[in-house]
Amino acid sequence: MRSVLSKAALVVAASLATVTAIPEIVVKGSKFFAGDEQFYIKGFAFQGTGNDPLVNITQCTYDISLMKLFGTNSVRVYHVDPTKDHTACMRVLADAGIYLWVDLDTFGTALHTIDPAWNLDQFQKYVKVMDAFHTFSNTAGFWIGNEVINSNNNSDAAPYIKAATADMRAYRDKMGYRKIPIGYSAADIAELRPQLQNYLACGDPKTTIEFFGLNSYEWCGNATYDSSGYHNLQNMAENYTIPIFFSETGCIVPRPRTFGDQLVIFGPEMSGTWSGAIIYEWVNEGNDYGVVDYKNTEYGGPPIPMDPEFTALRNIWKSATPNEVKQSDYNPNKPTPACPPSVEGAWKVNGDEPLPTLGAATVKSIVSMEKRQASMHAVPPARVYWGGKNGPKKPKSASSKTEVGVQSGVLGLLMIAVVAFFSM
């Protein structure tokens, strides 16, 4: 058997010779595409307890090198600090073929469930996150909110979700940014199905979300497609006009988790409608949902697989092979959903009511201010491409920071050693 070091040497040589191409994710109809290939999400919620998991290059390298063993192509990050430099960790993700789905809110700016509001301060804070991540070709999507509506009696927050979406889409487009889609991650509330998902996708196309995520923990233990209720989710989504996927899933009762739902999500029952799943979660935060743990309480250092669940998920994702459609062969023709009427005791919102947006004038003012600030920089922010011979090319004007990667130095060796060890 070859030694870990000899395996590592081979990986080093390969990594020095090539750079992984990572095309930008686009939305067409109800599907995601990366180039001409349909994109199915196989991802992890990736946060830990810190304010931002994408600023420590050493920790990113540890985690992502192990995450690669799953064939992971996505991470969901709930909170980031837009004032920090994320270039190095984004490069580690890109070199592993992994895309980022990042929330626009921070701990202090999230849309509220009780007494909901959408104001200028929130908008400006969301803008900072979009400004910080729009340049990366492996930024796949922005979340406008997470479980803002968490019970059947606070659906009156829905117009604020949609208003925030409308203003952020307007800002993105007026700034000339790449059309990175903006979506919402919903709690799975049976009484609000399918009103919430339809409301957020109905009406004026400039105000709608561009993908819908569902946080669902219905499939537990030895459940089936029918007993879990997944057949109901499929029935309510099969005519949806935008991409829909599981933005959190992974019931932990009983243990160990077998992740049987993944074979259905990526199988013939659901893969024609659903675009994959994000497992909650990567690191164990004391809630027993993680598939890895760390030796210390600071949530850092080399991650330790938590078997048998780590291996179970790794194997089941390897066997999950959905039937894909080429973008060039795909011609969506589903009608936009009708806006749902209000229902006493459940859905409280009339779909034709005006949205509490900040308005075009406010968005235009912020855009003008941001462009003035950008023009004051000696070198404007460059689009950051992680290219290869089959991927987008990096502009010559791109900052040298974009060259930070795993191909060099101690950090690259850390990543290589972990991959080699677990591949033995």
C-alpha positions as CSV (number, residue, x, y, z in Angstrom):
1,M,0.0,0.0,0.0
2,R,1.3,3.4,-0.9
3,S,2.1,5.7,2.0
4,V,0.1,8.7,2.9
5,L,3.1,10.9,1.9
6,S,3.4,9.3,-1.5
7,K,-0.3,9.8,-2.2
8,A,0.0,13.4,-1.0
9,A,2.9,13.9,-3.4
10,L,0.8,12.8,-6.3
11,V,-2.0,15.0,-5.3
12,V,0.4,17.9,-5.0
13,A,1.7,17.4,-8.5
14,A,-1.8,17.3,-9.9
15,S,-3.0,20.4,-8.0
16,L,0.0,22.4,-9.1
17,A,-0.7,21.5,-12.7
18,T,-4.4,22.4,-12.9
19,V,-7.0,24.8,-11.6
20,T,-10.5,23.6,-11.3
21,A,-12.9,25.4,-13.6
22,I,-16.1,26.5,-11.9
23,P,-18.8,28.0,-14.2
24,E,-21.3,30.5,-12.8
25,I,-24.7,29.1,-11.7
26,V,-27.7,30.5,-13.7
27,V,-31.4,30.0,-13.3
28,K,-33.5,28.9,-16.3
29,G,-37.1,28.1,-15.5
30,S,-37.3,25.8,-12.5
31,K,-33.7,24.6,-12.8
32,F,-30.2,25.6,-12.0
33,F,-27.4,25.2,-14.6
34,A,-23.7,25.4,-14.6
35,G,-22.8,25.8,-18.2
36,D,-25.0,23.4,-20.2
37,E,-25.1,20.9,-17.3
38,Q,-28.1,20.9,-14.8
39,F,-26.9,21.7,-11.3
40,Y,-28.2,19.6,-8.4
41,I,-27.2,20.8,-4.9
42,K,-25.4,18.4,-2.6
43,G,-24.4,20.7,0.2
44,F,-23.9,21.4,3.9
45,A,-25.0,24.1,6.3
46,F,-21.6,25.5,7.2
47,Q,-21.4,28.0,10.0
48,G,-20.1,26.8,13.4
49,T,-20.6,29.3,16.1
50,G,-18.6,32.2,14.7
51,N,-19.8,35.3,13.0
52,D,-18.1,34.3,9.7
53,P,-16.7,30.9,8.7
54,L,-15.1,32.2,5.5
55,V,-12.3,34.3,6.9
56,N,-9.9,31.8,8.4
57,I,-8.0,30.2,5.5
58,T,-6.5,27.5,7.7
59,Q,-9.9,26.3,9.0
60,C,-11.5,26.6,5.5
61,T,-8.7,24.3,4.2
62,Y,-9.2,21.8,6.9
63,D,-13.0,21.6,6.5
64,I,-13.3,21.8,2.7
65,S,-10.6,19.2,2.1
66,L,-12.7,16.7,4.1
67,M,-16.0,17.9,2.6
68,K,-14.7,17.1,-0.9
69,L,-14.9,13.4,0.0
70,F,-18.7,13.7,-0.2
71,G,-18.8,15.1,-3.7
72,T,-20.1,18.2,-2.1
73,N,-20.8,21.1,-4.5
74,S,-22.4,23.7,-2.1
75,V,-22.2,25.2,1.3
76,R,-24.8,27.4,3.0
77,V,-23.5,30.1,5.2
78,Y,-25.9,32.0,7.4
79,H,-23.9,35.0,8.6
80,V,-20.8,36.7,7.2
81,D,-18.9,39.9,8.0
82,P,-18.8,41.9,4.8
83,T,-15.9,44.1,6.0
84,K,-13.5,41.0,6.0
85,D,-11.6,39.6,3.0
86,H,-13.1,36.3,1.9
87,T,-11.0,35.8,-1.2
88,A,-8.8,33.0,0.1
89,C,-11.6,30.8,1.5
90,M,-13.7,31.4,-1.6
91,R,-10.7,30.1,-3.6
92,V,-10.5,27.0,-1.5
93,L,-14.2,26.4,-2.1
94,A,-13.8,27.0,-5.8
95,D,-10.8,24.7,-6.2
96,A,-13.0,22.0,-4.5
97,G,-15.8,22.7,-7.0
98,I,-18.0,24.1,-4.2
99,Y,-20.5,27.0,-4.5
100,L,-21.6,29.4,-1.8
101,W,-25.3,30.2,-0.9
102,V,-25.0,33.1,1.6
103,D,-27.5,35.0,3.6
104,L,-27.7,38.8,3.1
105,D,-28.7,39.4,6.7
106,T,-26.4,39.6,9.6
107,F,-27.2,38.8,13.3
108,G,-28.6,42.3,13.8
109,T,-30.4,42.9,10.5
110,A,-32.6,39.9,9.9
111,L,-36.3,40.4,9.0
112,H,-38.3,40.0,12.1
113,T,-41.2,37.5,12.7
114,I,-43.0,39.7,15.2
115,D,-43.7,43.3,14.1
116,P,-42.0,42.8,10.7
117,A,-40.3,45.7,9.0
118,W,-38.1,46.4,6.0
119,N,-36.1,49.7,6.5
120,L,-33.2,51.7,5.0
121,D,-30.7,50.5,7.6
122,Q,-31.5,46.8,6.8
123,F,-31.2,47.6,3.1
124,Q,-27.8,49.2,3.4
125,K,-26.5,46.3,5.5
126,Y,-27.8,43.7,2.9
127,V,-26.1,45.8,0.2
128,K,-22.7,45.4,1.9
129,V,-23.0,41.6,1.9
130,M,-24.0,41.6,-1.8
131,D,-21.1,44.0,-2.6
132,A,-18.7,41.7,-0.8
133,F,-19.7,38.5,-2.6
134,H,-21.0,39.4,-6.1
135,T,-17.5,39.3,-7.6
136,F,-16.9,35.6,-7.0
137,S,-17.9,33.2,-9.8
138,N,-18.7,30.5,-7.2
139,T,-21.3,32.7,-5.4
140,A,-24.4,30.7,-6.4
141,G,-27.2,32.6,-4.6
142,F,-28.2,35.0,-1.9
143,W,-30.8,34.4,0.8
144,I,-33.1,37.2,1.6
145,G,-34.2,35.6,4.9
146,N,-34.4,32.3,6.8
147,E,-37.6,31.1,8.5
148,V,-38.9,34.6,9.0
149,I,-42.3,33.0,9.1
150,N,-42.1,30.2,11.7
151,S,-45.7,29.5,12.5
152,N,-49.1,29.6,10.8
153,N,-50.1,32.8,12.6
154,N,-47.3,35.1,11.3
155,S,-47.7,35.0,7.6
156,D,-48.3,38.7,7.6
157,A,-44.4,39.0,7.4
158,A,-44.5,37.7,3.9
159,P,-44.9,41.1,2.2
160,Y,-41.7,42.3,3.9
161,I,-39.8,39.3,2.5
162,K,-41.0,40.1,-0.9
163,A,-40.3,43.8,-0.5
164,A,-36.7,43.1,0.5
165,T,-36.4,40.8,-2.5
166,A,-37.7,43.5,-4.8
167,D,-35.3,46.2,-3.5
168,M,-32.3,43.9,-3.5
169,R,-33.0,42.7,-7.1
170,A,-33.4,46.3,-8.2
171,Y,-30.1,47.2,-6.5
172,R,-28.3,44.2,-8.1
173,D,-29.5,45.1,-11.5
174,K,-28.9,48.8,-11.3
175,M,-25.4,48.2,-10.1
176,G,-24.8,46.0,-13.1
177,Y,-23.8,43.0,-11.0
178,R,-24.1,39.5,-12.3
179,K,-27.6,38.2,-11.8
180,I,-26.9,36.0,-8.9
181,P,-30.3,34.7,-7.9
182,I,-32.0,35.8,-4.7
183,G,-34.1,33.3,-2.8
184,Y,-35.9,32.6,0.5
185,S,-35.4,29.7,3.0
186,A,-38.8,28.7,4.5
187,A,-39.7,26.8,7.6
188,D,-41.9,23.8,6.7
189,I,-45.3,24.8,7.9
190,A,-48.1,22.5,6.6
191,E,-50.8,25.1,7.1
192,L,-49.0,27.6,4.8
193,R,-48.4,25.1,2.0
194,P,-48.3,26.0,-0.9
195,Q,-49.4,29.6,-0.3
196,L,-46.1,30.9,0.9
197,Q,-44.0,29.5,-2.0
198,N,-46.6,30.6,-4.5
199,Y,-46.9,34.1,-3.0
200,L,-43.2,34.7,-3.2
201,A,-43.1,33.7,-6.9
202,C,-46.4,35.3,-8.1
203,G,-47.2,38.7,-9.6
204,D,-44.7,41.3,-10.9
205,P,-41.6,39.3,-12.0
206,K,-39.4,42.1,-10.7
207,T,-40.5,41.5,-7.2
208,T,-40.4,37.7,-6.9
209,I,-37.8,35.4,-5.4
210,E,-35.7,33.5,-7.9
211,F,-35.4,30.2,-6.0
212,F,-37.2,28.7,-2.9
213,G,-35.6,26.7,-0.2
214,L,-37.5,24.5,2.3
215,N,-36.2,23.6,5.7
216,S,-37.8,20.2,6.2
217,Y,-37.2,17.5,8.8
218,E,-40.1,15.2,8.0
219,W,-38.2,12.2,6.8
220,C,-37.0,10.3,9.9
221,G,-35.5,6.9,10.4
222,N,-37.0,4.3,8.0
223,A,-39.7,6.5,6.6
224,T,-40.8,6.2,3.0
225,Y,-41.7,8.6,0.2
226,D,-45.4,8.3,1.3
227,S,-45.1,8.0,5.1
228,S,-42.7,10.9,5.3
229,G,-45.0,13.3,3.6
230,Y,-42.5,14.0,0.8
231,H,-45.1,13.0,-1.7
232,N,-47.2,16.0,-0.6
233,L,-44.2,18.3,-1.0
234,Q,-43.7,16.9,-4.5
235,N,-47.4,17.4,-5.4
236,M,-47.3,21.0,-4.3
237,A,-44.0,21.8,-6.1
238,E,-44.3,19.9,-9.4
239,N,-45.6,22.9,-11.3
240,Y,-43.4,25.5,-9.6
241,T,-41.8,27.9,-12.0
242,I,-38.6,28.6,-10.2
243,P,-36.0,26.3,-8.7
244,I,-37.0,24.6,-5.4
245,F,-34.7,22.6,-3.1
246,F,-34.3,21.5,0.5
247,S,-32.3,24.3,2.2
248,E,-32.1,22.3,5.4
249,T,-32.8,18.6,6.0
250,G,-31.6,15.8,8.2
251,C,-33.9,14.5,10.9
252,I,-31.9,13.1,13.9
253,V,-34.5,10.8,15.5
254,P,-33.8,7.9,15.6
255,R,-30.0,7.6,15.5
256,P,-28.0,6.9,13.5
257,R,-29.2,8.9,10.6
258,T,-29.3,6.9,7.3
259,F,-30.2,9.9,5.0
260,G,-32.7,7.7,3.0
261,D,-34.5,10.8,1.8
262,Q,-31.5,11.7,-0.4
263,L,-32.1,8.7,-2.7
264,V,-35.7,10.0,-3.3
265,I,-34.7,13.7,-3.6
266,F,-32.1,12.7,-6.3
267,G,-34.2,9.8,-7.6
268,P,-37.1,9.6,-10.1
269,E,-39.7,10.6,-7.6
270,M,-38.5,14.2,-7.0
271,S,-35.4,15.0,-9.1
272,G,-37.5,16.3,-12.0
273,T,-38.8,19.0,-9.7
274,W,-36.4,19.5,-6.8
275,S,-32.8,20.7,-7.3
276,G,-31.1,18.9,-4.4
277,A,-30.6,19.3,-0.7
278,I,-28.4,21.0,1.9
279,I,-27.8,18.7,4.9
280,Y,-28.0,20.4,8.4
281,E,-25.2,20.5,9.2
282,W,-21.4,20.1,8.8
283,V,-20.1,20.7,12.3
284,N,-21.7,19.4,15.5
285,E,-22.6,22.5,17.6
286,G,-23.8,20.5,20.6
287,N,-27.2,19.8,18.9
288,D,-26.1,16.5,17.4
289,Y,-26.8,17.5,13.8
290,G,-23.2,17.6,12.6
291,V,-21.3,15.0,10.6
292,V,-18.0,16.2,12.0
293,D,-16.7,17.4,15.3
294,Y,-13.5,19.2,16.5
295,K,-11.3,18.3,19.4
296,N,-11.7,21.6,21.2
297,T,-14.6,23.8,22.1
298,E,-13.6,26.6,19.9
299,Y,-14.8,24.8,16.8
300,G,-11.5,24.7,15.1
301,G,-8.7,22.5,13.9
302,P,-8.9,19.3,11.9
303,P,-12.5,18.0,11.7
304,I,-13.1,14.5,13.0
305,P,-15.7,12.4,11.1
306,M,-18.7,11.3,13.2
307,D,-19.4,7.8,12.1
308,P,-21.5,5.9,11.1
309,E,-23.4,9.0,9.8
310,F,-20.4,10.6,8.0
311,T,-19.8,7.4,6.0
312,A,-23.6,6.8,5.4
313,L,-24.1,10.2,3.8
314,R,-20.9,9.9,1.8
315,N,-21.9,6.6,0.3
316,I,-25.5,7.6,-0.3
317,W,-24.5,10.7,-2.2
318,K,-22.1,8.7,-4.3
319,S,-25.0,6.5,-5.4
320,A,-27.4,9.5,-6.0
321,T,-27.4,10.1,-9.7
322,P,-30.4,12.2,-10.9
323,N,-31.4,12.3,-14.5
324,E,-30.2,15.6,-15.8
325,V,-31.4,17.8,-18.7
326,K,-29.1,19.9,-20.8
327,Q,-29.8,23.7,-20.7
328,S,-29.7,23.7,-24.5
329,D,-32.5,21.1,-24.5
330,Y,-34.6,22.7,-21.8
331,N,-37.6,25.0,-22.7
332,P,-39.6,25.9,-19.6
333,N,-43.2,26.7,-20.2
334,K,-44.9,26.5,-16.8
335,P,-47.3,29.4,-16.0
336,T,-46.5,31.7,-13.1
337,P,-48.4,30.7,-10.0
338,A,-51.5,32.7,-9.1
339,C,-51.2,34.9,-6.0
340,P,-53.0,33.1,-3.2
341,P,-56.0,34.8,-1.5
342,S,-56.1,35.2,2.2
343,V,-57.6,32.4,4.3
344,E,-59.1,33.0,7.7
345,G,-57.0,31.4,10.4
346,A,-54.0,30.7,8.2
347,W,-52.7,32.6,5.2
348,K,-53.3,36.3,6.0
349,V,-52.0,38.0,2.9
350,N,-53.8,39.2,-0.2
351,G,-51.5,38.7,-3.1
352,D,-52.5,41.9,-4.9
353,E,-51.7,44.2,-2.0
354,P,-48.9,46.7,-2.6
355,L,-45.5,45.8,-1.2
356,P,-43.8,47.8,1.6
357,T,-40.7,48.4,-0.6
358,L,-38.3,51.3,0.0
359,G,-39.1,52.5,-3.5
360,A,-37.2,53.1,-6.7
361,A,-36.0,56.6,-5.6
362,T,-34.3,55.1,-2.4
363,V,-32.7,52.3,-4.4
364,K,-31.5,54.7,-7.0
365,S,-30.0,57.0,-4.3
366,I,-28.1,54.1,-2.7
367,V,-26.9,52.9,-6.1
368,S,-25.6,56.4,-6.9
369,M,-23.8,56.6,-3.5
370,E,-22.2,53.1,-4.0
371,K,-21.0,54.0,-7.5
372,R,-19.5,57.2,-6.3
373,Q,-17.6,55.4,-3.5
374,A,-16.4,52.8,-6.0
375,S,-15.1,55.5,-8.4
376,M,-13.0,56.9,-5.6
377,H,-10.9,53.7,-5.5
378,A,-7.7,53.7,-7.6
379,V,-8.5,50.2,-8.9
380,P,-12.2,49.3,-9.1
381,P,-13.3,45.9,-7.6
382,A,-12.5,43.2,-10.2
383,R,-14.8,40.2,-11.1
384,V,-13.1,37.2,-9.5
385,Y,-13.1,34.2,-11.8
386,W,-11.8,30.8,-10.8
387,G,-11.0,29.6,-14.4
388,G,-9.6,26.7,-16.2
389,K,-9.5,25.7,-19.9
390,N,-13.3,24.9,-19.7
391,G,-14.3,27.8,-17.4
392,P,-14.5,31.5,-17.4
393,K,-11.1,33.3,-17.7
394,K,-9.9,35.7,-15.0
395,P,-9.6,39.3,-16.3
396,K,-6.1,40.6,-16.4
397,S,-7.1,43.5,-14.1
398,A,-8.1,41.1,-11.3
399,S,-6.3,41.6,-8.0
400,S,-3.4,39.4,-7.1
401,K,-5.5,38.4,-4.1
402,T,-7.4,36.1,-6.4
403,E,-4.3,34.0,-6.8
404,V,-4.6,32.8,-3.2
405,G,-5.2,29.0,-3.4
406,V,-4.5,25.6,-2.1
407,Q,-1.8,24.9,-4.7
408,S,1.0,26.3,-2.6
409,G,2.4,26.5,0.9
410,V,1.5,24.7,4.1
411,L,-2.2,25.2,3.7
412,G,-2.2,23.3,0.5
413,L,-0.3,20.4,2.2
414,L,-2.8,20.3,5.0
415,M,-5.6,19.9,2.5
416,I,-3.7,17.3,0.5
417,A,-2.8,15.2,3.6
418,V,-6.4,15.1,4.8
419,V,-7.7,14.0,1.4
420,A,-4.9,11.4,1.1
421,F,-5.5,10.0,4.5
422,F,-9.3,9.5,4.1
423,S,-8.8,8.1,0.6
424,M,-6.7,5.2,1.8
